[in-house]
Amino acid sequence: MADSVLHRIPVVAGLAYIERVRQLPSTFSATLEAEPENRYNPHAIAVFAGGEKVGYLAPEIARRYPALNGQTCPARRASVSDHETSGIELLLDFSGLTLPAVE
């Protein structure tokens, strides 16, 4: 991933999390937790803020970076233009994380 991309990792959050997402401040810390028992994606990595799940990493990111489990990173609410063009509500900043990719 290019450096600029590492500052803008989208969080996939469906309607089940929208109320939690709307209550988040503009910037916050997010914790990443693997969910190997997830019936839809055995590589799932959930995103938590304030102790509550607010969404997931996109499957292609979670599959490529399983070592993210247990790491914490800066996060922020997406801009209005991000939301209008992609529907993304939250962005993570992975620039300070150790990202050993799985081949």
Secondary structure, DSSP 8 states (H G I E B T S, - for coil): --HHHHT-EEEE--GGGHHHHHTS-SEEEEEEEE-TT-SS-TT-EEEEETTEEEEEE-HHHHHH-GGGTT-EEEEEE--HHHHHHH---EEE--TTS------
